[in-house]
Amino acid sequence: MPDTILPQIDSAPPGTRAAAFWDGLAERFEARDARIAVMGLGYVGLPLALALAEAGFATTGFDTDAQKLSRLATGESTLRQVKREKVQQAVRSGRLAVTGHWSGLAEADAILICVPTPLGRHREPDLSAVEAAARRIAAHLRPGQLIVLESTTWPGTTQEVVRPILESSGLACGRDFALAYSPEREDPGNCHYDTASIPRVVGGVDAHSQRLALALYGAVMQRVVPVSSPRTAEAVKLTENIFRAVNIALVNELKQVYASMGIDVWEVIEAASSKPFGYMPFWPGPGLGGHCIPVDPFYLAWKAKAQGVPTRFVELAGEINTAMPHYVLEGLVRGLDDSQGRGLRNSRILVLGVGYKPNLEDVRESPALRLMELVEQRGGVAAYHDPLVPALPAELPEHPSLAGRRSMQLSDAALEACHGVLIATDHDAVDYARIARLAPLVVDTRNACARRGVTGQYIVKA
Ligand SMILES: NC(=O)c1ccc[n+]([C@@H]2O[C@H](COP(=O)([O-])OP(=O)(O)OC[C@H]3O[C@@H](n4cnc5c(N)ncnc54)[C@H](O)[C@@H]3O)[C@@H](O)[C@H]2O)c1
Protein backbone atom coordinates (compact mmCIF):
# COMPACT_ATOMS: atom_id res chain seq x y z
CA MET A 1 0.00 0.00 0.00
CA PRO A 2 1.58 3.37 -0.97
CA ASP A 3 2.25 5.47 2.15
CA THR A 4 0.57 8.49 0.60
CA ILE A 5 -2.80 6.95 1.28
CA LEU A 6 -2.21 5.97 4.90
CA PRO A 7 -5.23 7.22 6.83
CA GLN A 8 -4.57 10.11 9.20
CA ILE A 9 -8.08 10.11 10.36
CA ASP A 10 -8.04 11.46 13.89
CA SER A 11 -7.94 15.08 12.79
CA ALA A 12 -9.45 14.66 9.36
CA PRO A 13 -13.08 15.62 8.78
CA PRO A 14 -15.08 13.86 6.04
CA GLY A 15 -14.03 14.84 2.56
CA THR A 16 -10.36 15.14 3.50
CA ARG A 17 -7.47 12.78 2.94
CA ALA A 18 -8.70 10.16 5.41
CA ALA A 19 -12.19 9.91 3.96
CA ALA A 20 -10.65 9.80 0.50
CA PHE A 21 -8.52 6.85 1.60
CA TRP A 22 -11.51 4.81 2.79
CA ASP A 23 -13.45 5.75 -0.34
CA GLY A 24 -10.52 4.58 -2.45
CA LEU A 25 -10.44 1.24 -0.65
CA ALA A 26 -14.21 0.82 -1.05
CA GLU A 27 -13.80 1.48 -4.77
CA ARG A 28 -11.08 -1.17 -4.96
CA PHE A 29 -13.44 -3.64 -3.27
CA GLU A 30 -16.14 -2.73 -5.78
CA ALA A 31 -13.66 -3.28 -8.61
CA ARG A 32 -12.51 -6.58 -6.96
CA ASP A 33 -9.01 -5.22 -7.03
CA ALA A 34 -7.94 -6.14 -3.52
CA ARG A 35 -6.44 -8.99 -1.46
CA ILE A 36 -8.77 -10.69 0.99
CA ALA A 37 -7.72 -13.02 3.80
CA VAL A 38 -10.06 -15.67 5.20
CA MET A 39 -9.13 -17.07 8.63
CA GLY A 40 -10.50 -20.57 9.20
CA LEU A 41 -11.14 -22.81 6.16
CA GLY A 42 -13.97 -25.00 7.45
CA TYR A 43 -17.61 -25.44 6.41
CA VAL A 44 -17.96 -21.66 6.28
CA GLY A 45 -14.51 -20.32 5.42
CA LEU A 46 -13.67 -22.60 2.49
CA PRO A 47 -16.83 -21.88 0.44
CA LEU A 48 -16.36 -18.18 1.25
CA ALA A 49 -12.72 -18.17 0.12
CA LEU A 50 -13.75 -19.93 -3.11
CA ALA A 51 -16.58 -17.43 -3.72
CA LEU A 52 -14.16 -14.52 -3.22
CA ALA A 53 -11.63 -16.10 -5.58
CA GLU A 54 -14.34 -16.80 -8.14
CA ALA A 55 -15.52 -13.19 -7.93
CA GLY A 56 -11.97 -12.15 -8.90
CA PHE A 57 -10.36 -11.24 -5.58
CA ALA A 58 -6.82 -12.32 -4.77
CA THR A 59 -7.66 -14.51 -1.81
CA THR A 60 -5.49 -16.07 0.89
CA GLY A 61 -6.88 -18.69 3.25
CA PHE A 62 -5.30 -19.07 6.70
CA ASP A 63 -5.81 -22.00 9.04
CA THR A 64 -4.18 -23.60 12.07
CA ASP A 65 -4.66 -27.10 10.63
CA ALA A 66 -1.47 -27.88 8.69
CA GLN A 67 -2.90 -31.06 7.18
CA LYS A 68 -5.93 -29.20 5.82
CA LEU A 69 -3.66 -26.54 4.34
CA SER A 70 -1.46 -29.05 2.53
CA ARG A 71 -4.48 -30.84 1.05
CA LEU A 72 -6.00 -27.57 -0.15
CA ALA A 73 -2.67 -26.37 -1.53
CA THR A 74 -2.58 -29.37 -3.88
CA GLY A 75 -6.12 -28.62 -5.07
CA GLU A 76 -7.83 -31.28 -2.97
CA SER A 77 -11.20 -30.44 -1.42
CA THR A 78 -11.51 -30.96 2.33
CA LEU A 79 -15.33 -30.93 2.23
CA ARG A 80 -17.48 -33.49 0.45
CA GLN A 81 -19.97 -30.87 -0.76
CA VAL A 82 -17.21 -28.68 -2.27
CA LYS A 83 -16.10 -30.08 -5.60
CA ARG A 84 -12.41 -30.81 -6.08
CA GLU A 85 -12.47 -29.05 -9.46
CA LYS A 86 -13.56 -25.83 -7.78
CA VAL A 87 -10.59 -25.89 -5.42
CA GLN A 88 -8.22 -26.89 -8.22
CA GLN A 89 -9.44 -24.09 -10.46
CA ALA A 90 -9.08 -21.49 -7.70
CA VAL A 91 -5.60 -22.68 -6.72
CA ARG A 92 -4.33 -23.11 -10.30
CA SER A 93 -5.62 -19.72 -11.39
CA GLY A 94 -3.54 -18.20 -8.61
CA ARG A 95 -6.63 -16.53 -7.14
CA LEU A 96 -6.58 -18.72 -4.01
CA ALA A 97 -3.50 -19.36 -1.93
CA VAL A 98 -3.50 -21.06 1.46
CA THR A 99 -0.95 -20.66 4.23
CA GLY A 100 -0.27 -20.95 7.93
CA HIS A 101 2.26 -18.08 7.87
CA TRP A 102 0.44 -15.35 9.72
CA SER A 103 2.76 -12.55 8.57
CA GLY A 104 0.84 -12.76 5.27
CA LEU A 105 -2.12 -11.15 7.06
CA ALA A 106 -0.42 -7.77 6.68
CA GLU A 107 -0.77 -8.02 2.88
CA ALA A 108 -4.56 -8.29 3.01
CA ASP A 109 -6.89 -5.33 2.52
CA ALA A 110 -9.64 -7.16 4.37
CA ILE A 111 -9.49 -10.07 6.84
CA LEU A 112 -12.60 -12.19 7.41
CA ILE A 113 -12.69 -14.31 10.58
CA CYS A 114 -14.53 -17.66 10.19
CA VAL A 115 -13.22 -19.68 13.13
CA PRO A 116 -15.32 -21.98 15.36
CA THR A 117 -17.43 -20.70 18.26
CA PRO A 118 -18.35 -23.83 20.23
CA LEU A 119 -19.56 -24.23 23.80
CA GLY A 120 -17.30 -24.88 26.77
CA ARG A 121 -17.67 -27.69 29.30
CA HIS A 122 -20.46 -25.88 31.12
CA ARG A 123 -22.34 -24.90 27.93
CA GLU A 124 -20.82 -21.41 28.09
CA PRO A 125 -19.56 -19.57 24.95
CA ASP A 126 -16.02 -20.56 24.03
CA LEU A 127 -14.50 -17.62 22.15
CA SER A 128 -10.93 -18.92 22.39
CA ALA A 129 -10.58 -19.38 18.59
CA VAL A 130 -11.97 -15.89 17.89
CA GLU A 131 -9.62 -14.39 20.46
CA ALA A 132 -6.65 -16.32 19.09
CA ALA A 133 -7.49 -15.18 15.55
CA ALA A 134 -7.85 -11.57 16.70
CA ARG A 135 -4.49 -11.74 18.51
CA ARG A 136 -2.83 -13.05 15.35
CA ILE A 137 -4.35 -10.23 13.34
CA ALA A 138 -3.29 -7.67 15.97
CA ALA A 139 0.30 -8.87 15.66
CA HIS A 140 0.29 -8.01 11.93
CA LEU A 141 -2.33 -5.27 11.75
CA ARG A 142 -1.44 -2.26 9.64
CA PRO A 143 -3.34 0.96 8.98
CA GLY A 144 -5.95 0.78 6.25
CA GLN A 145 -7.33 -2.74 6.79
CA LEU A 146 -10.93 -3.89 7.18
CA ILE A 147 -11.51 -6.68 9.70
CA VAL A 148 -14.82 -8.57 9.71
CA LEU A 149 -15.94 -11.15 12.23
CA GLU A 150 -18.23 -13.76 10.64
CA SER A 151 -18.33 -16.42 13.38
CA THR A 152 -21.66 -16.76 15.17
CA THR A 153 -21.52 -15.17 18.61
CA TRP A 154 -23.32 -13.15 21.32
CA PRO A 155 -24.32 -9.53 20.62
CA GLY A 156 -21.46 -7.26 21.55
CA THR A 157 -18.54 -9.60 20.75
CA THR A 158 -17.14 -7.52 17.88
CA GLN A 159 -17.02 -4.34 19.97
CA GLU A 160 -16.30 -5.82 23.39
CA VAL A 161 -13.91 -8.69 22.58
CA VAL A 162 -12.44 -8.32 19.08
CA ARG A 163 -11.95 -4.55 19.02
CA PRO A 164 -9.88 -4.31 22.23
CA ILE A 165 -7.61 -7.15 21.08
CA LEU A 166 -7.06 -5.44 17.72
CA GLU A 167 -6.45 -2.10 19.43
CA SER A 168 -3.80 -3.70 21.66
CA SER A 169 -1.67 -3.33 18.50
CA GLY A 170 -1.59 0.42 19.15
CA LEU A 171 -3.82 1.14 16.14
CA ALA A 172 -7.24 2.69 16.69
CA CYS A 173 -10.52 1.32 15.37
CA GLY A 174 -12.25 3.83 13.10
CA ARG A 175 -9.08 5.85 12.65
CA ASP A 176 -6.52 3.28 11.51
CA PHE A 177 -8.59 0.20 10.74
CA ALA A 178 -12.23 -0.54 9.97
CA LEU A 179 -14.26 -3.21 11.78
CA ALA A 180 -17.59 -4.93 11.07
CA TYR A 181 -19.63 -8.02 11.81
CA SER A 182 -21.31 -10.00 9.05
CA PRO A 183 -22.87 -13.34 10.00
CA GLU A 184 -22.28 -16.42 7.91
CA ARG A 185 -25.51 -18.06 6.82
CA GLU A 186 -23.95 -20.97 4.96
CA ASP A 187 -26.16 -24.06 4.83
CA PRO A 188 -23.82 -26.98 4.00
CA GLY A 189 -25.44 -29.44 1.61
CA ASN A 190 -28.12 -26.98 0.44
CA CYS A 191 -28.16 -27.22 -3.35
CA HIS A 192 -30.51 -24.24 -3.83
CA TYR A 193 -28.39 -21.55 -2.16
CA ASP A 194 -24.65 -20.93 -2.04
CA THR A 195 -22.35 -18.30 -0.56
CA ALA A 196 -23.04 -15.80 -3.35
CA SER A 197 -26.82 -16.17 -3.44
CA ILE A 198 -27.45 -16.02 0.31
CA PRO A 199 -28.12 -12.36 1.24
CA ARG A 200 -25.48 -10.85 3.55
CA VAL A 201 -26.30 -8.85 6.67
CA VAL A 202 -23.61 -6.28 7.45
CA GLY A 203 -23.09 -4.10 10.53
CA GLY A 204 -20.01 -1.83 10.74
CA VAL A 205 -18.77 -0.07 13.87
CA ASP A 206 -18.85 3.30 12.04
CA ALA A 207 -19.77 4.77 8.67
CA HIS A 208 -16.42 3.99 7.01
CA SER A 209 -16.48 0.40 8.24
CA GLN A 210 -20.03 -0.02 6.99
CA ARG A 211 -19.24 1.44 3.58
CA LEU A 212 -16.20 -0.81 3.19
CA ALA A 213 -17.92 -3.99 4.33
CA LEU A 214 -20.92 -3.32 2.07
CA ALA A 215 -18.60 -2.68 -0.88
CA LEU A 216 -16.69 -5.92 -0.26
CA TYR A 217 -19.69 -8.21 0.24
CA GLY A 218 -21.63 -6.42 -2.50
CA ALA A 219 -18.89 -7.45 -4.94
CA VAL A 220 -19.45 -11.15 -4.14
CA MET A 221 -23.01 -11.58 -2.87
CA GLN A 222 -26.13 -10.90 -4.88
CA ARG A 223 -27.70 -8.90 -2.05
CA VAL A 224 -26.40 -7.12 1.04
CA VAL A 225 -28.58 -6.03 3.96
CA PRO A 226 -27.10 -3.19 6.01
CA VAL A 227 -27.99 -2.92 9.70
CA SER A 228 -27.15 -0.17 12.17
CA SER A 229 -24.40 -1.88 14.20
CA PRO A 230 -22.34 -5.05 14.65
CA ARG A 231 -24.44 -5.79 17.75
CA THR A 232 -27.61 -5.83 15.62
CA ALA A 233 -25.96 -8.06 12.99
CA GLU A 234 -24.84 -10.46 15.74
CA ALA A 235 -28.42 -10.55 17.06
CA VAL A 236 -29.79 -11.22 13.54
CA LYS A 237 -27.79 -14.44 13.28
CA LEU A 238 -28.79 -15.65 16.75
CA THR A 239 -32.44 -14.80 16.04
CA GLU A 240 -32.43 -16.93 12.88
CA ASN A 241 -31.00 -19.95 14.67
CA ILE A 242 -33.10 -19.55 17.82
CA PHE A 243 -36.17 -19.36 15.57
CA ARG A 244 -35.20 -22.76 14.18
CA ALA A 245 -34.36 -24.28 17.58
CA VAL A 246 -37.68 -23.13 19.10
CA ASN A 247 -39.79 -24.30 16.16
CA ILE A 248 -38.06 -27.67 16.03
CA ALA A 249 -38.70 -28.05 19.77
CA LEU A 250 -42.37 -27.23 19.12
CA VAL A 251 -42.78 -29.95 16.50
CA ASN A 252 -40.80 -32.37 18.64
CA GLU A 253 -43.30 -31.74 21.45
CA LEU A 254 -46.25 -32.03 19.06
CA LYS A 255 -44.82 -35.34 17.83
CA GLN A 256 -45.09 -36.74 21.36
CA VAL A 257 -48.53 -35.24 22.00
CA TYR A 258 -50.01 -36.49 18.71
CA ALA A 259 -48.39 -39.93 19.03
CA SER A 260 -50.28 -40.37 22.31
CA MET A 261 -53.49 -39.67 20.34
CA GLY A 262 -52.62 -41.98 17.46
CA ILE A 263 -52.00 -39.04 15.09
CA ASP A 264 -49.00 -38.94 12.74
CA VAL A 265 -47.26 -35.58 13.19
CA TRP A 266 -45.61 -35.75 9.75
CA GLU A 267 -48.99 -36.10 8.07
CA VAL A 268 -50.25 -33.15 10.12
CA ILE A 269 -47.30 -30.93 9.15
CA GLU A 270 -47.52 -31.96 5.50
CA ALA A 271 -51.19 -30.98 5.38
CA ALA A 272 -50.65 -27.77 7.40
CA SER A 273 -48.01 -26.77 4.84
CA SER A 274 -50.75 -26.44 2.23
CA LYS A 275 -51.68 -23.13 3.88
CA PRO A 276 -50.15 -20.53 1.58
CA PHE A 277 -49.57 -17.93 4.32
CA GLY A 278 -48.83 -17.77 8.04
CA TYR A 279 -47.33 -21.26 8.31
CA MET A 280 -43.86 -22.61 7.66
CA PRO A 281 -43.06 -26.31 8.14
CA PHE A 282 -40.44 -27.55 10.60
CA TRP A 283 -39.83 -31.28 10.96
CA PRO A 284 -39.37 -33.35 14.10
CA GLY A 285 -36.38 -35.62 14.65
CA PRO A 286 -34.24 -37.35 17.27
CA GLY A 287 -32.86 -34.05 18.62
CA LEU A 288 -30.70 -31.21 17.34
CA GLY A 289 -27.30 -31.54 15.71
CA GLY A 290 -24.60 -29.50 14.02
CA HIS A 291 -22.35 -26.65 14.99
CA CYS A 292 -25.14 -24.03 14.99
CA ILE A 293 -28.71 -24.80 16.09
CA PRO A 294 -27.90 -26.70 19.33
CA VAL A 295 -25.08 -24.26 20.21
CA ASP A 296 -26.05 -20.72 19.24
CA PRO A 297 -29.10 -20.26 21.53
CA PHE A 298 -26.75 -20.75 24.51
CA TYR A 299 -24.70 -17.77 23.31
CA LEU A 300 -27.73 -15.51 23.69
CA ALA A 301 -28.83 -17.13 26.97
CA TRP A 302 -25.35 -16.58 28.41
CA LYS A 303 -25.28 -12.90 27.44
CA ALA A 304 -28.87 -12.35 28.58
CA LYS A 305 -28.02 -13.85 31.95
CA ALA A 306 -25.21 -11.34 32.32
CA GLN A 307 -27.82 -8.62 31.66
CA GLY A 308 -30.19 -10.19 34.21
CA VAL A 309 -32.83 -10.93 31.55
CA PRO A 310 -34.49 -14.37 31.31
CA THR A 311 -34.53 -16.44 28.07
CA ARG A 312 -37.36 -18.86 28.85
CA PHE A 313 -38.17 -19.85 25.24
CA VAL A 314 -34.51 -20.62 24.54
CA GLU A 315 -34.19 -22.73 27.66
CA LEU A 316 -37.44 -24.63 27.14
CA ALA A 317 -36.51 -25.38 23.52
CA GLY A 318 -33.11 -26.63 24.71
CA GLU A 319 -34.77 -28.86 27.31
CA ILE A 320 -37.23 -30.41 24.83
CA ASN A 321 -34.66 -30.94 22.07
CA THR A 322 -32.07 -32.39 24.46
CA ALA A 323 -34.62 -34.87 25.81
CA MET A 324 -35.56 -36.21 22.36
CA PRO A 325 -33.03 -39.07 22.28
CA HIS A 326 -34.67 -40.42 25.47
CA TYR A 327 -38.10 -40.32 23.81
CA VAL A 328 -36.68 -42.17 20.78
CA LEU A 329 -35.07 -44.75 23.04
CA GLU A 330 -38.42 -45.49 24.68
CA GLY A 331 -39.87 -46.03 21.17
CA LEU A 332 -37.05 -48.47 20.47
CA VAL A 333 -37.68 -50.37 23.72
CA ARG A 334 -41.40 -50.65 22.92
CA GLY A 335 -40.63 -51.73 19.36
CA LEU A 336 -38.28 -54.49 20.53
CA ASP A 337 -40.92 -55.76 22.91
CA ASP A 338 -43.75 -55.67 20.33
CA SER A 339 -41.71 -57.15 17.47
CA GLN A 340 -39.56 -59.72 19.26
CA GLY A 341 -40.71 -59.82 22.87
CA ARG A 342 -37.29 -58.74 24.09
CA GLY A 343 -35.75 -55.88 26.02
CA LEU A 344 -32.83 -53.66 25.07
CA ARG A 345 -30.27 -55.62 27.13
CA ASN A 346 -28.02 -57.61 24.75
CA SER A 347 -30.01 -56.42 21.73
CA ARG A 348 -27.94 -55.47 18.68
CA ILE A 349 -29.01 -52.04 17.43
CA LEU A 350 -27.79 -50.60 14.15
CA VAL A 351 -27.98 -46.80 14.12
CA LEU A 352 -28.41 -45.60 10.55
CA GLY A 353 -26.96 -42.16 9.68
CA VAL A 354 -24.66 -40.43 12.15
CA GLY A 355 -24.21 -37.15 10.24
CA TYR A 356 -26.43 -34.56 11.91
CA LYS A 357 -28.45 -33.95 8.76
CA PRO A 358 -29.16 -35.79 5.50
CA ASN A 359 -26.35 -36.11 2.98
CA LEU A 360 -23.78 -34.45 5.22
CA GLU A 361 -20.77 -36.08 6.89
CA ASP A 362 -20.64 -33.62 9.82
CA VAL A 363 -21.17 -35.44 13.16
CA ARG A 364 -20.81 -32.42 15.45
CA GLU A 365 -23.49 -32.54 18.19
CA SER A 366 -25.23 -35.33 16.24
CA PRO A 367 -28.08 -36.89 18.26
CA ALA A 368 -27.19 -40.24 16.64
CA LEU A 369 -24.10 -40.39 18.85
CA ARG A 370 -26.17 -39.71 21.96
CA LEU A 371 -28.55 -42.51 20.86
CA MET A 372 -25.67 -44.99 20.49
CA GLU A 373 -24.48 -44.07 23.97
CA LEU A 374 -27.96 -44.46 25.48
CA VAL A 375 -28.40 -47.88 23.84
CA GLU A 376 -25.12 -49.04 25.38
CA GLN A 377 -25.89 -47.51 28.79
CA ARG A 378 -29.06 -49.61 28.84
CA GLY A 379 -27.13 -52.82 28.09
CA GLY A 380 -27.63 -52.95 24.30
CA VAL A 381 -24.91 -53.30 21.67
CA ALA A 382 -24.76 -50.33 19.27
CA ALA A 383 -23.13 -50.19 15.84
CA TYR A 384 -23.65 -47.66 13.07
CA HIS A 385 -23.79 -47.43 9.32
CA ASP A 386 -23.25 -44.16 7.47
CA PRO A 387 -22.19 -44.10 3.81
CA LEU A 388 -20.61 -40.67 4.37
CA VAL A 389 -18.86 -41.30 7.70
CA PRO A 390 -16.55 -44.33 7.35
CA ALA A 391 -15.19 -43.73 10.87
CA LEU A 392 -16.04 -41.49 13.80
CA PRO A 393 -13.36 -38.93 14.74
CA ALA A 394 -10.50 -40.32 16.84
CA GLU A 395 -11.27 -37.65 19.41
CA LEU A 396 -14.86 -37.24 20.55
CA PRO A 397 -14.66 -35.43 23.90
CA GLU A 398 -18.47 -35.56 24.38
CA HIS A 399 -18.71 -39.27 23.54
CA PRO A 400 -15.31 -40.81 24.36
CA SER A 401 -16.63 -44.39 24.23
CA LEU A 402 -17.55 -43.94 20.55
CA ALA A 403 -14.28 -42.36 19.34
CA GLY A 404 -12.78 -44.04 16.29
CA ARG A 405 -15.64 -46.53 15.73
CA ARG A 406 -16.10 -47.60 12.13
CA SER A 407 -19.19 -47.73 9.95
CA MET A 408 -20.53 -51.25 9.61
CA GLN A 409 -21.20 -52.84 6.19
CA LEU A 410 -24.92 -52.82 5.46
CA SER A 411 -24.94 -56.46 4.31
CA ASP A 412 -28.08 -58.62 4.24
CA ALA A 413 -26.56 -60.77 6.99
CA ALA A 414 -25.90 -57.74 9.21
CA LEU A 415 -29.46 -56.48 8.78
CA GLU A 416 -30.93 -59.88 9.56
CA ALA A 417 -28.67 -60.39 12.56
CA CYS A 418 -29.52 -57.12 14.29
CA HIS A 419 -32.56 -56.74 16.52
CA GLY A 420 -33.39 -53.26 15.36
CA VAL A 421 -32.37 -50.51 12.95
CA LEU A 422 -32.69 -47.00 14.31
CA ILE A 423 -32.88 -44.37 11.53
CA ALA A 424 -31.29 -41.27 13.06
CA THR A 425 -30.52 -39.45 9.78
CA ASP A 426 -31.99 -40.28 6.38
CA HIS A 427 -29.22 -40.00 3.80
CA ASP A 428 -30.47 -40.45 0.22
CA ALA A 429 -27.84 -43.09 -0.60
CA VAL A 430 -29.55 -45.78 1.51
CA ASP A 431 -32.03 -48.37 0.29
CA TYR A 432 -34.79 -48.06 2.91
CA ALA A 433 -37.00 -50.71 1.27
CA ARG A 434 -34.20 -53.28 1.67
CA ILE A 435 -33.75 -52.34 5.31
CA ALA A 436 -37.47 -52.63 6.04
CA ARG A 437 -37.52 -56.02 4.28
CA LEU A 438 -34.58 -57.54 6.17
CA ALA A 439 -34.47 -55.94 9.64
CA PRO A 440 -36.82 -57.33 12.29
CA LEU A 441 -37.58 -53.79 13.50
CA VAL A 442 -37.09 -50.29 12.06
CA VAL A 443 -37.41 -47.28 14.36
CA ASP A 444 -37.75 -44.26 12.11
CA THR A 445 -37.15 -40.82 13.65
CA ARG A 446 -37.25 -38.99 10.29
CA ASN A 447 -40.28 -40.45 8.55
CA ALA A 448 -37.73 -41.74 6.03
CA CYS A 449 -39.66 -44.89 5.12
CA ALA A 450 -43.15 -43.39 4.75
CA ARG A 451 -41.79 -40.49 2.68
CA ARG A 452 -40.37 -43.03 0.24
CA GLY A 453 -43.48 -45.17 0.23
CA VAL A 454 -41.73 -47.96 2.16
CA THR A 455 -44.06 -49.96 4.39
CA GLY A 456 -43.58 -52.89 6.74
CA GLN A 457 -45.11 -54.49 9.79
CA TYR A 458 -42.38 -53.36 12.16
CA ILE A 459 -41.64 -49.83 11.12
CA VAL A 460 -42.15 -47.71 14.21
CA LYS A 461 -42.08 -43.92 14.10
CA ALA A 462 -40.43 -42.32 17.13
N1 LIG B 1 -21.17 -25.00 9.73
C1 LIG B 1 -22.22 -24.23 9.44
O1 LIG B 1 -23.19 -24.69 8.84
C2 LIG B 1 -22.24 -22.76 9.84
C3 LIG B 1 -23.21 -21.93 9.26
C4 LIG B 1 -23.24 -20.59 9.60
C5 LIG B 1 -22.34 -20.10 10.54
N2 LIG B 1 -21.42 -20.94 11.11
C6 LIG B 1 -20.47 -20.35 12.08
O2 LIG B 1 -19.24 -20.14 11.39
C7 LIG B 1 -18.14 -20.34 12.27
C8 LIG B 1 -17.21 -21.40 11.70
O3 LIG B 1 -17.91 -22.63 11.64
P1 LIG B 1 -17.46 -23.84 10.72
O4 LIG B 1 -18.59 -24.80 10.70
O5 LIG B 1 -16.90 -23.34 9.43
O6 LIG B 1 -16.26 -24.44 11.61
P2 LIG B 1 -15.20 -25.53 11.14
O7 LIG B 1 -14.76 -26.22 12.39
O8 LIG B 1 -15.72 -26.33 10.00
O9 LIG B 1 -13.99 -24.67 10.56
C9 LIG B 1 -13.25 -23.81 11.33
C10 LIG B 1 -11.82 -23.76 10.78
O10 LIG B 1 -11.10 -22.79 11.55
C11 LIG B 1 -9.80 -23.28 11.81
N3 LIG B 1 -9.29 -22.56 12.98
C12 LIG B 1 -9.55 -22.79 14.29
N4 LIG B 1 -8.93 -21.84 15.03
C13 LIG B 1 -8.30 -21.01 14.17
C14 LIG B 1 -7.52 -19.84 14.33
N5 LIG B 1 -7.29 -19.32 15.53
N6 LIG B 1 -7.03 -19.24 13.23
C15 LIG B 1 -7.28 -19.74 12.01
N7 LIG B 1 -8.02 -20.83 11.79
C16 LIG B 1 -8.52 -21.46 12.86
C17 LIG B 1 -10.00 -24.78 12.01
O11 LIG B 1 -8.82 -25.50 11.82
C18 LIG B 1 -11.06 -25.08 10.93
O12 LIG B 1 -10.47 -25.41 9.70
C19 LIG B 1 -18.76 -20.71 13.62
O13 LIG B 1 -18.92 -19.57 14.38
C20 LIG B 1 -20.12 -21.24 13.23
O14 LIG B 1 -21.06 -21.10 14.29
C21 LIG B 1 -21.33 -22.26 10.76
The ligand as an SDF file (V2000), in Angstrom:
LIG
                    3D

 44 48  0  0  0  0  0  0  0  0999 V2000
  -21.1730  -24.9970    9.7250 N   0  0  0  0  0  0  0  0  0  0  0  0
  -22.2170  -24.2320    9.4400 C   0  0  0  0  0  0  0  0  0  0  0  0
  -23.1880  -24.6880    8.8420 O   0  0  0  0  0  0  0  0  0  0  0  0
  -22.2420  -22.7620    9.8370 C   0  0  0  0  0  0  0  0  0  0  0  0
  -23.2140  -21.9300    9.2570 C   0  0  0  0  0  0  0  0  0  0  0  0
  -23.2400  -20.5930    9.6000 C   0  0  0  0  0  0  0  0  0  0  0  0
  -22.3380  -20.0980   10.5380 C   0  0  0  0  0  0  0  0  0  0  0  0
  -21.4230  -20.9360   11.1140 N   0  0  0  0  0  0  0  0  0  0  0  0
  -20.4670  -20.3460   12.0760 C   0  0  0  0  0  0  0  0  0  0  0  0
  -19.2390  -20.1390   11.3870 O   0  0  0  0  0  0  0  0  0  0  0  0
  -18.1380  -20.3400   12.2750 C   0  0  0  0  0  0  0  0  0  0  0  0
  -17.2110  -21.4030   11.6990 C   0  0  0  0  0  0  0  0  0  0  0  0
  -17.9120  -22.6350   11.6410 O   0  0  0  0  0  0  0  0  0  0  0  0
  -17.4610  -23.8430   10.7220 P   0  0  0  0  0  0  0  0  0  0  0  0
  -18.5910  -24.7990   10.6950 O   0  0  0  0  0  0  0  0  0  0  0  0
  -16.8990  -23.3410    9.4310 O   0  0  0  0  0  0  0  0  0  0  0  0
  -16.2580  -24.4390   11.6080 O   0  0  0  0  0  0  0  0  0  0  0  0
  -15.1970  -25.5350   11.1370 P   0  0  0  0  0  0  0  0  0  0  0  0
  -14.7570  -26.2170   12.3850 O   0  0  0  0  0  0  0  0  0  0  0  0
  -15.7240  -26.3350   10.0020 O   0  0  0  0  0  0  0  0  0  0  0  0
  -13.9910  -24.6700   10.5570 O   0  0  0  0  0  0  0  0  0  0  0  0
  -13.2460  -23.8100   11.3300 C   0  0  0  0  0  0  0  0  0  0  0  0
  -11.8150  -23.7600   10.7790 C   0  0  0  0  0  0  0  0  0  0  0  0
  -11.1020  -22.7870   11.5500 O   0  0  0  0  0  0  0  0  0  0  0  0
   -9.8010  -23.2840   11.8090 C   0  0  0  0  0  0  0  0  0  0  0  0
   -9.2940  -22.5600   12.9770 N   0  0  0  0  0  0  0  0  0  0  0  0
   -9.5460  -22.7860   14.2920 C   0  0  0  0  0  0  0  0  0  0  0  0
   -8.9340  -21.8430   15.0310 N   0  0  0  0  0  0  0  0  0  0  0  0
   -8.3040  -21.0090   14.1710 C   0  0  0  0  0  0  0  0  0  0  0  0
   -7.5160  -19.8410   14.3350 C   0  0  0  0  0  0  0  0  0  0  0  0
   -7.2900  -19.3230   15.5330 N   0  0  0  0  0  0  0  0  0  0  0  0
   -7.0300  -19.2350   13.2350 N   0  0  0  0  0  0  0  0  0  0  0  0
   -7.2810  -19.7370   12.0110 C   0  0  0  0  0  0  0  0  0  0  0  0
   -8.0210  -20.8320   11.7930 N   0  0  0  0  0  0  0  0  0  0  0  0
   -8.5240  -21.4560   12.8620 C   0  0  0  0  0  0  0  0  0  0  0  0
  -10.0030  -24.7760   12.0070 C   0  0  0  0  0  0  0  0  0  0  0  0
   -8.8170  -25.4980   11.8210 O   0  0  0  0  0  0  0  0  0  0  0  0
  -11.0610  -25.0810   10.9340 C   0  0  0  0  0  0  0  0  0  0  0  0
  -10.4660  -25.4070    9.6990 O   0  0  0  0  0  0  0  0  0  0  0  0
  -18.7620  -20.7100   13.6210 C   0  0  0  0  0  0  0  0  0  0  0  0
  -18.9230  -19.5660   14.3830 O   0  0  0  0  0  0  0  0  0  0  0  0
  -20.1240  -21.2370   13.2340 C   0  0  0  0  0  0  0  0  0  0  0  0
  -21.0600  -21.1010   14.2880 O   0  0  0  0  0  0  0  0  0  0  0  0
  -21.3290  -22.2560   10.7600 C   0  0  0  0  0  0  0  0  0  0  0  0
  1  2  1  0
  2  3  2  0
  2  4  1  0
  4  5  1  0
  4 44  2  0
  5  6  2  0
  6  7  1  0
  7  8  2  0
  8  9  1  0
  8 44  1  0
  9 10  1  0
  9 42  1  0
 10 11  1  0
 11 12  1  0
 11 40  1  0
 12 13  1  0
 13 14  1  0
 14 15  2  0
 14 16  1  0
 14 17  1  0
 17 18  1  0
 18 19  2  0
 18 20  1  0
 18 21  1  0
 21 22  1  0
 22 23  1  0
 23 24  1  0
 23 38  1  0
 24 25  1  0
 25 26  1  0
 25 36  1  0
 26 27  1  0
 26 35  1  0
 27 28  2  0
 28 29  1  0
 29 30  1  0
 29 35  2  0
 30 31  1  0
 30 32  2  0
 32 33  1  0
 33 34  2  0
 34 35  1  0
 36 37  1  0
 36 38  1  0
 38 39  1  0
 40 41  1  0
 40 42  1  0
 42 43  1  0
M  CHG  2   8   1  16  -1
M  END
$$$$
